[in-house]
Structures are given as C-alpha cells and as structure tokens.
Amino acid sequence: MEKISLPQLITALSNNSALYNQWYNESEIKYGSLDGQTIAGWMAEVVEPIVEAAVALDVAPEKIQEIVKALYLESLKLIGSGQAIRYKDEFKASWLLLVLMPGLVVKFPMKIISLLNDVLLNLHQYAPEKIIYWCSLIAKSAAAIKTIEDFKSTGRIYAWHCGLAHLRNRLKADFAALSENLQQTIVDTLDLHKNTNQFFENPWQGNITKFEGVHGGFKGAAGFFEHPPKLAQIEGNIFVTDSKSSYALFADQFGKVLLPAHTVAANSILSNSKRLESLTKWIGKDNDKIDAQNISSVVVTEDTLVFTLENSYFLYLFSLGNA
C-alpha cells in the first residue's frame, strides 16, 4: 500500500501524535473499530495531495497543521460512518477537487470540506449517478473559483444541472453575483448558447408540449408513497400527499425532486386537490391515451402539467412549451 511521503504532512502528524491518536480512539468509541489500512490508504491517496497543494502556496507551518487537523478529523468521520468505503470513488473525486482550489483550503479548511460533503449527501439522495459528473464540472471551473461564495453558487448551479430541480429558483441571483470571469467559465462549461437569464427562468427546453416522464412510485419499491397520491397547487407551489406524508414537487429539464413538506398537512392538499374531465386543452392528442375517468388529481401551471391516476403511485408530468 502506498504510504505518505510529504515531509510537511509527516511532521504535522508526528509533532501532534498524541492528539491524533486521541481523535482516532474517540472515533473508534463512536463508530467501532476503524480499519487502519483504509485510513492509511485515504491519507496517501486523498489527504496528501491536498496538503501538498497547500504547501505549494508557501504557507506557515501552523496553517498546515490546521489543514491537516481538519482533513484528518473529517476523514475519520467519513471512514467511521462507512461513507468513504461505500462511496469511495465519489468522495475521493470530490475531495481531490481541493487540490485545484488550495487557496480555499488554506483560508477555510473545515468549511470547504463540510460544504463538499454536504453537496455529496444531497447528490446521493437525489442524483447519485451524477456525482462524478458534478465533480468534473467543478474541476473545469476551479481556477475561476476564488471565494467560498463562488464555490457555493457554482456548486448549486452544477448540482441543478445534475438534476436537483429545487435549486433553480435561486440560481439567477446566484449567477448575477459571480464575477464576469466565473460567469463566462460556467457558460463555457455548460455550453450555453442562449441568454443565461432565460436559461435559469425557463424550466423546460423547447416550445412544444412534451411528456417528461413519471416520478414518485411505491414506497416499498424505493419510491415515496404508501398509497396512491394526489396533487394540489397551494400558493404557487405543487404539493403531493399519499394521505400520510406530504411533499413539494420540483421538476424541470434536468430532473425531478420531491422534498418533504412537513408544514403542509395532508388534509390541506387533499382539500385543494382538483380533477379535470379532459386534458386536451393542454396536451392535445396525447389526451386520447389517457382515461380521463381514471385521473384522480391535476395541477396545471404556466409551464407544467402534472396529474395522478387512480390506483397509481406515480406522478405524470408534461412540459407545456414554456407557454
């Protein structure tokens, strides 16, 4: 197994060995036995390159110690919780982004690591298959990311592009606050060929009505609902309930997300739920494929149509051509 060889990292660990051993022992009490080879491998493959990038900035030894401490403590959390084992490739790819942004590591070591981990947890929940892709987008923009706010805003924009539809409403303001250089970097990275304001404002691509797929599903099969759900629009938002749990629905060209809506009572959604005898007005000939008598609830916004069917655990979505 590869061992660490960076003198500054070795010095930081050895000069405070008693403290690092204490943190290791405390982690074993919290998480159970920790595999020494896993920790050693993570330190060599992930932590050492990050510290090396920080050392290249010629920072004081005290700052290197602070960075090593943050990396070590967060590494123990990842390994102890099993995340760095189950999702090693994803966490390794995300942490190694810090090699490309050493300035942020030097200024905010614990904060930048925590932000990275938070992004990965969100992506794991809503778009696990896109994590490596998100890392590649950040890597292409790393040179233009100068501040924590730059990282947070850019990370959100790319997370939305990876399917986290609930982030879209705040991205126009996020983008406007970025430097021109970082804005252009994002435009180039996402290969945008139209007005960026329009890109963030319009949930769907194109000007035709189109079936955008389904979302939800039976909870017993990795879905959300224990009973067939119903929809309602309340104060401009789309909510859905299975009479037991409530969710807010967000959907656009990049993804569909159901967020728990604990403050919205199921009875409120059910009492605001509406049915329609026909969807022809919005989806034309596609209406002929749907048994109108089987529609249990419908929500129509200026750009999206969503409906549910009796005895179905899914939500059915149509884009309305940005009408």
PATI-865010 format. One record per residue: residue in one letter; x, y, z of N, C-alpha, C in turn. Coordinates in steps of 0.001 Angstrom, whole numbers, padded with zeros to 6 digits, always signed. Layout:
% residues N
AXYZXYZXYZ
...
//
This chain:
% residues 323
M+000839-001196+000000+000000+000000+000000+000881+001256+000000
E+000465+002226-000764+001193+003489-000831+001191+004178+000531
K+002342+004744+000914+002460+005441+002182+002699+006926+001935
I+002330+007744+002921+002564+009175+002779+004064+009461+002809
S+004470+010444+002005+005893+010775+001918+006146+012275+002007
L+005096+013075+002038+005245+014521+002082+005790+014932+003449
P+006970+015546+003505+007579+015884+004801+006681+016731+005689
Q+005998+017714+005105+005161+018613+005914+003983+017866+006545
L+003451+016892+005826+002349+016101+006377+002853+015177+007481
I+003971+014534+007228+004564+013654+008248+004887+014437+009511
T+005452+015627+009351+005796+016464+010506+004554+016872+011287
A+003507+017278+010580+002271+017709+011239+001667+016574+012061
L+001728+015366+011531+001166+014212+012235+002037+013793+013417
S+003351+013752+013215+004252+013273+014264+004389+014267+015413
N+004372+015553+015122+004513+016563+016173+003320+016599+017124
N+002211+016091+016655+000999+016074+017488+000409+014669+017534
S+001277+013678+017592+000839+012284+017509-000122+011906+018630
A+000113+012410+019832-000764+012074+020954-002188+012563+020693
L-002299+013772+020137-003616+014331+019846-004310+013552+018730
Y-003565+013197+017683-004157+012442+016580-004572+011052+017038
N-003782+010434+017921-004159+009127+018465-005418+009231+019319
Q-005536+010355+020049-006737+010577+020859-007975+010671+019972
W-007880+011440+018879-009020+011570+017964-009363+010229+017327
Y-008337+009446+017016-008566+008114+016440-009318+007240+017447
N-008878+007243+018698-009522+006425+019724-010953+006874+019980
E-011185+008179+019978-012543+008697+020169-013454+008273+019026
S-012898+008224+017814-013694+007795+016663-014037+006315+016753
E-013104+005521+017272-013401+004091+017432-014497+003873+018476
I-014507+004719+019513-015575+004627+020507-016921+004962+019865
K-016912+005954+018987-018154+006406+018351-018618+005464+017252
Y-017679+005024+016403-018062+004267+015211-017754+002774+015279
G-016959+002363+016260-016497+000982+016276-015105+000904+015664
S-014590-000294+015533-013229-000499+015036-013032+000123+013656
L-011956+000897+013492-011621+001517+012215-010484+000747+011559
D-010611+000514+010273-009593-000247+009546-008377+000638+009275
G-007243+000256+009838-006029+001050+009693-005569+001183+008259
Q-005711+000126+007470-005279+000172+006072-006144+001141+005269
T-007442+001176+005585-008334+002111+004892-007924+003550+005184
I-007628+003827+006452-007215+005185+006826-005886+005541+006166
A-004931+004612+006199-003617+004872+005604-003739+005118+004102
G-004557+004322+003451-004758+004498+002010-005399+005823+001682
W-006405+006217+002474-007085+007505+002264-006123+008669+002482
M-005295+008560+003504-004324+009619+003795-003340+009791+002639
A-002900+008688+002048-001917+008750+000960-002538+009185-000359
E-003738+008673-000644-004354+008919-001947-005098+010247-002025
V-005622+010695-000895-006503+011865-000906-005944+013037-000089
V-005618+012765+001166-005179+013853+002048-003835+014426+001617
E-002884+013567+001294-001549+014052+000949-001543+014999-000251
P-002226+014688-001353-002236+015640-002485-002831+016998-002122
I-003832+017009-001234-004441+018274-000828-003443+019099-000016
V-002785+018441+000925-001794+019146+001743-000638+019633+000871
E-000237+018820-000078+000864+019210-000971+000518+020464-001757
A-000725+020559-002213-001155+021751-002956-001134+022986-002056
A-001506+022806-000787-001463+023927+000154-000026+024328+000458
V+000859+023355+000617+002278+023631+000886+002883+024453-000245
A+002440+024179-001477+002978+024887-002638+002693+026380-002593
L+001725+026783-001753+001415+028206-001603+002322+028871-000579
D+003248+028091-000025+004258+028616+000912+003599+029239+002147
V+002675+028492+002742+002001+028985+003942+002767+028545+005188
A+002449+029159+006312+003147+028887+007568+002858+027471+008055
P+003810+026862+008776+003603+025511+009322+002348+025416+010191
E+002015+026485+010906+000823+026469+011747-000444+026292+010919
K-000444+026913+009756-001604+026774+008867-001682+025358+008299
I-000533+024780+007979-000519+023398+007502-001074+022475+008579
Q-000696+022730+009823-001221+021928+010932-002738+022041+011013
E-003265+023234+010833-004714+023443+010867-005400+022672+009741
I-004790+022688+008560-005346+021974+007410-005326+020469+007642
V-004200+019957+008131-004077+018518+008377-005090+018079+009433
K-005256+018887+010468-006239+018566+011509-007643+018446+010921
A-008037+019424+010112-009371+019406+009508-009547+018188+008606
L-008554+017907+007783-008637+016767+006871-008693+015448+007636
Y-007902+015351+008698-007867+014108+009471-009191+013868+010192
L-009719+014890+010846-010973+014737+011574-012134+014389+010638
E-012203+015071+009503-013273+014779+008547-013081+013410+007902
S-011832+012988+007733-011556+011656+007191-012054+010576+008149
L-011812+010779+009443-012290+009817+010438-013815+009703+010398
K-014502+010834+010206-015967+010805+010115-016425+010002+008904
L-015796+010267+007757-016189+009579+006530-015938+008089+006620
I-014778+007729+007133-014421+006312+007215-015225+005625+008309
G-015374+006289+009459-016137+005700+010550-017593+005470+010193
S-018196+006404+009474-019601+006277+009073-019779+005304+007914
G-018670+004920+007288-018732+003990+006158-018883+004656+004812
Q-019067+005984+004790-019298+006673+003519-018071+006601+002608
A-016873+006741+003193-015653+006716+002389-015328+005315+001903
I-016058+004329+002409-015875+002947+001961-016927+002605+000911
R-018206+002879+001234-019292+002572+000293-019227+003447-000951
Y-018848+004708-000773-018835+005655-001887-017429+006219-002088
K-016444+005353-002038-015053+005803-002077-014749+006631-003322
D-015143+006152-004484-014814+006859-005727-015398+008261-005743
E-016648+008385-005266-017311+009688-005288-016660+010662-004314
F-016411+010199-003086-015798+011101-002107-014346+011406-002468
K-013659+010435-003020-012282+010689-003441-012250+011749-004538
A-013129+011615-005532-013179+012585-006626-013516+013980-006116
S-014437+014063-005165-014842+015383-004659-013748+016007-003795
W-013142+015241-002917-012079+015801-002072-010873+016229-002903
L-010572+015493-003944-009413+015855-004766-009643+017140-005557
L-010890+017622-005583-011142+018942-006160-010399+020016-005374
L-010148+019752-004102-009461+020731-003255-008020+020950-003696
V-007460+019984-004398-006112+020158-004953-006110+021308-005952
L-007260+021497-006618-007384+022547-007628-007775+023892-007023
M-008149+023885-005729-008563+025120-005056-007836+025261-003724
P-006513+025227-003729-005759+025249-002464-005956+026531-001661
G-006250+027629-002345-006467+028884-001636-007630+028794-000665
L-008698+028112-001064-009856+027949-000185-009533+027005+000964
V-008704+026006+000685-008304+025073+001744-007495+025807+002806
V-006611+026682+002375-005774+027433+003311-006620+028377+004168
K-007578+029044+003555-008381+030043+004286-009486+029411+005120
F-010130+028385+004577-011298+027805+005246-011257+026275+005190
P-010285+025636+005810-010127+024181+005651-011352+023371+006070
M-011867+023627+007245-013008+022838+007716-014276+023168+006943
K-014476+024440+006643-015703+024871+005972-015806+024310+004567
I-014715+024339+003805-014781+023859+002425-014993+022352+002376
I-014405+021625+003325-014615+020176+003377-016065+019865+003727
S-016609+020592+004707-018002+020378+005108-018956+020674+003959
L-018683+021742+003211-019522+022078+002062-019482+020973+001019
L-018302+020459+000742-018170+019360-000218-018994+018158+000217
N-018868+017787+001488-019598+016630+001990-021100+016840+001927
D-021557+018072+002212-022988+018371+002133-023504+018217+000707
V-022726+018695-000267-023126+018560-001668-023264+017096-002033
L-022302+016287-001619-022343+014867-001967-023538+014159-001332
L-023868+014524-000097-025028+013912+000546-026308+014253-000212
N-026424+015507-000673-027598+015901-001456-027648+015182-002796
L-026508+015111-003460-026465+014407-004744-026756+012929-004567
H-026261+012333-003489-026538+010921-003228-028029+010673-003062
Q-028727+011648-002495-030148+011484-002260-030974+011675-003525
Y-030583+012636-004369-031435+012997-005490-030871+012643-006864
A-029557+012547-006999-028961+012240-008311-027629+011517-008124
P-027632+010342-007501-026371+009650-007180-025526+009316-008401
E-026185+009097-009520-025451+008730-010733-024708+009912-011349
K-024949+011133-010848-024347+012326-011432-023191+012897-010595
I-022782+012226-009542-021772+012802-008641-020435+013017-009346
I-019962+012009-010047-018674+012150-010740-018766+013237-011807
Y-019915+013333-012462-020111+014380-013472-020061+015755-012819
W-020721+015908-011651-020672+017186-010926-019226+017542-010603
C-018455+016566-010161-017041+016819-009839-016281+017293-011074
S-016596+016721-012225-015900+017125-013458-016250+018557-013836
L-017490+018972-013578-017889+020360-013869-017154+021341-012956
I-017071+021011-011677-016349+021876-010740-014870+021944-011120
A-014308+020816-011518-012885+020784-011893-012604+021740-013047
K-013525+021825-013998-013339+022719-015142-013434+024190-014741
S-014061+024455-013612-014274+025838-013174-013380+026241-012007
A-012603+025310-011479-011876+025528-010227-010967+026752-010272
A-010313+026978-011392-009365+028096-011480-010056+029450-011316
A-011345+029506-011621-012075+030774-011527-012812+030921-010198
I-012808+029885-009382-013477+029927-008083-012505+030479-007049
K-012792+031668-006533-011850+032366-005652-012327+032460-004207
T-013629+032346-003977-014167+032528-002633-015111+031386-002276
I-015449+031305-000985-016422+030313-000533-017766+030541-001215
E-018165+031800-001361-019446+032095-002025-019405+031668-003495
D-018259+031875-004146-018094+031386-005517-018352+029878-005568
F-017751+029169-004637-017884+027709-004622-019326+027289-004368
K-019977+027928-003410-021357+027566-003081-022290+027810-004270
S-022147+028992-004898-023032+029330-006019-022758+028448-007231
T-021491+028254-007556-021142+027413-008692-021560+025974-008438
G-021353+025510-007208-021764+024157-006860-023255+023955-007005
R-024048+024976-006596-025504+024870-006744-025916+024841-008210
I-025309+025705-009018-025663+025739-010440-025396+024384-011087
Y-024247+023800-010783-023919+022497-011367-024753+021375-010764
A-025119+021489-009485-025991+020481-008871-027372+020521-009514
W-027865+021724-009797-029130+021845-010519-029019+021196-011892
H-027917+021455-012583-027699+020857-013905-027652+019332-013815
C-027316+018813-012639-027255+017358-012442-028584+016769-011978
G-029617+017611-011824-030937+017062-011518-031625+017591-010283
L-030995+018469-009499-031608+018984-008281-032489+020191-008625
A-033671+019886-009131-034563+020902-009694-034986+021950-008675
H-035003+021622-007397-035465+022570-006385-034511+023752-006193
L-033319+023674-006777-032354+024766-006639-032557+025874-007675
R-033324+025620-008718-033360+026528-009878-033801+027944-009527
N-034774+028097-008643-035360+029423-008398-034365+030448-007862
R-033293+029993-007228-032347+030945-006659-031124+031165-007544
L-031028+030459-008649-029787+030464-009420-029570+031727-010244
K-030632+032390-010660-030470+033632-011408-029725+034655-010568
A-030109+034774-009283-029427+035700-008375-028015+035216-008068
D-027851+033906-007895-026520+033346-007662-025574+033695-008803
F-026041+033475-010008-025216+033706-011195-024853+035182-011335
A-025829+036056-011083-025600+037501-011235-024549+038015-010259
A-024391+037354-009118-023443+037812-008104-022011+037368-008376
L-021819+036506-009356-020482+035983-009653-019680+036975-010506
S-018375+036835-010480-017516+037661-011327-017768+037336-012796
E-017451+038269-013665-017639+038027-015103-016828+036826-015566
N-015635+036674-015016-014784+035550-015405-015427+034220-015042
L-015976+034120-013828-016605+032870-013407-017910+032643-014165
Q-018648+033720-014424-019853+033575-015245-019517+032984-016604
Q-018486+033514-017249-018106+033028-018568-017621+031584-018496
T-016928+031250-017414-016467+029872-017236-017645+028913-017165
I-018681+029291-016431-019878+028444-016315-020591+028339-017660
V-020714+029464-018360-021349+029455-019690-020602+028509-020618
D-019279+028566-020603-018477+027697-021467-018569+026238-021027
T-018556+026005-019724-018604+024638-019208-019915+023956-019547
L-021019+024698-019430-022336+024133-019735-022723+024308-021197
D-021831+024935-021966-022052+025122-023404-023383+025828-023671
L-023583+026940-022988-024828+027694-023131-024784+028543-024395
H-025860+028487-025148-025920+029257-026391-027096+030220-026396
K-027601+030516-025211-028722+031454-025144-028583+032301-023897
N-029481+033277-023806-029468+034186-022667-029507+033415-021359
T-028570+033706-020450-028494+032939-019217-029709+033157-018326
N-030283+034362-018331-031490+034608-017549-032616+033694-018005
Q-032765+033558-019314-033785+032659-019860-033491+031218-019481
F-032210+030867-019450-031794+029509-019114-032234+029143-017702
F-032101+030075-016765-032481+029803-015386-033987+029951-015167
E-034642+030815-015937-036060+031076-015720-036951+029996-016316
N-036615+029485-017490-037464+028512-018164-037148+027093-017689
P-038118+026416-017116-037840+025075-016609-037629+024034-017702
W-038247+024259-018858-038188+023235-019910-037497+023758-021153
Q-036993+022852-021939-036296+023208-023175-037251+023064-024346
G-037252+024041-025234-038106+023958-026409-039472+024575-026168
N-040244+024649-027229-041559+025301-027177-042687+024380-027582
I-042515+023093-027317-043578+022140-027639-044015+021422-026365
T-045277+021016-026345-045775+020220-025233-045196+018814-025336
K-044706+018318-024213-043969+017055-024252-044148+016289-022940
F-044298+014974-023049-044341+014125-021858-042938+014042-021273
E-042796+014374-019987-041476+014447-019352-041205+013286-018398
G-042087+012286-018418-041839+011107-017606-042645+011095-016320
V-042287+010173-015436-043009+010000-014183-042048+010170-013013
H-042645+010356-011838-041836+010448-010618-042677+009940-009459
G-042017+009532-008394-042730+009036-007223-042524+007552-007054
G-043622+006794-007141-043538+005347-007023-043894+004842-005633
F-044085+003533-005560-044479+002874-004315-043308+002838-003338
K-043573+003201-002093-042516+003278-001101-041825+001942-000881
G-042561+000858-001005-041988-000467-000821-041047-000878-001931
A-041023-000096-003015-040124-000385-004145-039211+000817-004385
A-038683+001374-003285-037742+002503-003331-038387+003781-003840
G-039722+003878-003707-040422+005094-004095-040739+005962-002892
F-041855+006716-002974-042188+007692-001939-043514+007413-001242
F-044450+006762-001922-045827+006766-001445-046294+005396-000966
E-047018+005415+000178-047620+004185+000698-048997+003958+000086
H-049609+005036-000383-050923+004964-001023-050884+005823-002286
P-051753+005574-003253-051787+006417-004453-051916+007885-004083
P-051053+008738-004608-051007+010143-004188-052011+011025-004929
K-052192+012220-004366-052972+013262-005029-052207+014573-004935
L-052475+015451-005919-051760+016718-006061-052650+017908-005762
A-051995+019027-005435-052700+020312-005325-051695+021431-005482
Q-052177+022556-006002-051349+023756-006074-051776+024691-004955
I-050831+025036-004090-051104+025897-002946-050078+027029-002937
E-050562+028251-003040-049698+029443-003046-048572+029328-004080
G-048929+028836-005256-047982+028775-006364-047060+027579-006369
N-047129+026731-005347-046277+025547-005265-047097+024279-005478
I-046445+023255-006004-047110+021973-006228-046799+021044-005065
F-047866+020593-004395-047713+019662-003284-048410+018350-003604
V-047913+017288-002980-048471+015955-003219-048497+015196-001900
T-049515+014389-001704-049611+013587-000492-050211+012218-000799
D-049821+011256+000019-050425+009923-000048-051349+009716+001138
S-051800+010829+001727-052661+010892+002912-051883+010692+004203
K-050604+010340+004078-049776+010148+005264-048614+011133+005294
S-047880+011251+004178-046735+012154+004077-046991+013193+002995
S-046425+014383+003191-046585+015475+002221-045236+015849+001623
Y-045258+016215+000335-044036+016587-000374-044313+017795-001257
A-043235+018549-001547-043273+019593-002567-042574+019053-003806
L-043199+019247-004956-042643+018749-006210-041930+019863-006963
F-040712+019567-007402-039946+020465-008268-039512+019651-009486
A-039737+020220-010672-039387+019477-011876-038995+020435-012993
D-037968+020067-013741-037571+020834-014913-036805+019924-015858
Q-036155+020526-016863-035499+019748-017906-034366+018859-017389
F-033849+019144-016198-032717+018386-015697-033082+017335-014655
G-034244+017455-014032-034572+016458-013016-035900+016709-012334
K-036254+015763-011457-037486+015842-010672-037136+015524-009225
V-037642+016351-008308-037318+016189-006893-038590+016330-006063
L-038756+015423-005100-039809+015539-004103-039153+015822-002762
L-039428+017011-002195-038884+017386-000901-039957+017236+000164
P-039633+016670+001316-040621+016578+002399-041189+017952+002739
A-042505+018011+002890-043183+019271+003238-043912+019056+004560
H-043155+019050+005653-043706+018700+006955-044715+019722+007457
T-044616+020958+006986-045518+022005+007483-046824+022081+006702
V-046965+021261+005660-048187+021256+004848-048967+019984+005173
A-050134+020148+005757-050933+018997+006177-051507+018263+004979
A-051584+016959+005099-052154+016144+004026-053582+016574+003724
N-054359+016893+004757-055751+017315+004556-055839+018597+003745
S-054857+019486+003919-054847+020735+003155-054629+020450+001678
I-053756+019528+001369-053510+019163-000025-054743+018496-000616
L-055327+017571+000115-056493+016846-000388-057685+017781-000608
S-057859+018751+000282-058997+019663+000146-058817+020632-001019
N-057578+020875-001420-057297+021753-002556-057101+020990-003867
S-057159+019677-003796-056951+018849-004983-058095+019033-005977
K-057763+019025-007287-058770+019224-008329-058691+018132-009386
R-059846+017856-009997-059904+016909-011108-060409+017637-012338
L-060029+017141-013510-060498+017697-014778-061029+016567-015642
E-062048+016875-016436-062644+015848-017294-061807+015580-018530
S-060963+016554-018914-060145+016396-020113-058886+017245-019997
L-057804+016736-020589-056543+017474-020625-056222+017951-022036
T-057202+017825-022941-056976+018153-024354-056473+019580-024537
K-056996+020502-023744-056609+021914-023859-055107+022095-023766
W-054442+021239-022990-053008+021414-022748-052142+020429-023527
I-052591+019191-023655-051701+018189-024254-052217+017628-025583
G-053315+018184-026092-053793+017814-027416-054079+016334-027578
K-053547+015745-028642-053835+014348-028966-053337+013366-027913
D-052351+013791-027126-051875+012901-026061-052983+012597-025057
N-053999+013451-025009-055111+013224-024088-055847+011930-024416
D-055836+011535-025702-056543+010329-026122-055934+009065-025510
K-054681+009157-025057-054008+007996-024477-054306+007842-022987
I-055049+008816-022437-055302+008830-021001-056791+008643-020750
D-057133+007743-019859-058519+007551-019448-058884+008651-018463
A-059624+009638-018934-059946+010799-018106-060659+010402-016818
Q-061439+009336-016865-062163+008894-015673-061211+008363-014605
N-059982+008059-015022-059001+007480-014104-058109+008545-013461
I-058259+009807-013914-057447+010893-013360-057970+011248-011971
S-057082+011222-010987-057509+011490-009605-057208+012917-009165
S-056211+013567-009781-055910+014963-009460-055034+015551-010548
V-055139+016884-010702-054385+017580-011749-053916+018931-011203
V-052682+019309-011576-052194+020669-011352-051649+021169-012678
V-052057+022380-013071-051565+022996-014293-050995+024365-013936
T-049702+024565-014234-049072+025866-014064-048840+026453-015456
E-048173+027588-015528-047958+028214-016829-047006+027404-017710
D-046243+026498-017127-045286+025744-017936-045298+024241-017697
T-046086+023759-016735-046039+022346-016374-047430+021815-016065
L-047699+020598-016503-048923+019883-016150-048526+018594-015442
V-049153+018361-014281-048889+017135-013527-050228+016526-013146
F-050335+015200-013291-051578+014562-012847-051280+013211-012211
T-052252+012728-011458-052168+011408-010852-053332+010567-011348
L-053175+009263-011241-054205+008321-011669-054649+007457-010498
E-055911+007070-010528-056415+006149-009516-055571+004864-009524
N-055241+004387-008349-054502+003127-008199-053080+003173-008762
S-052535+004378-008994-051148+004508-009442-050352+005273-008390
Y-049111+004872-008217-048244+005521-007238-047329+006576-007877
F-047588+006889-009131-046692+007806-009850-047357+009153-010140
L-046509+010160-010356-046921+011461-010858-046532+011511-012322
Y-047419+012004-013179-047188+012052-014626-047008+013516-015035
L-045893+013812-015696-045533+015205-015981-045469+015498-017471
F-046000+016659-017843-045884+017212-019191-045306+018612-019082
S-044359+018940-019958-043948+020339-020115-044899+020976-021116
L-045161+022272-020918-046138+022961-021757-045481+023985-022661
G-044281+023705-023093-043616+024566-024068-043336+025962-023575
N-043113+026124-022247-042835+027443-021690-043893+028467-022083
A-045130+028010-022115-046229+028883-022507-046386+030065-021568
//
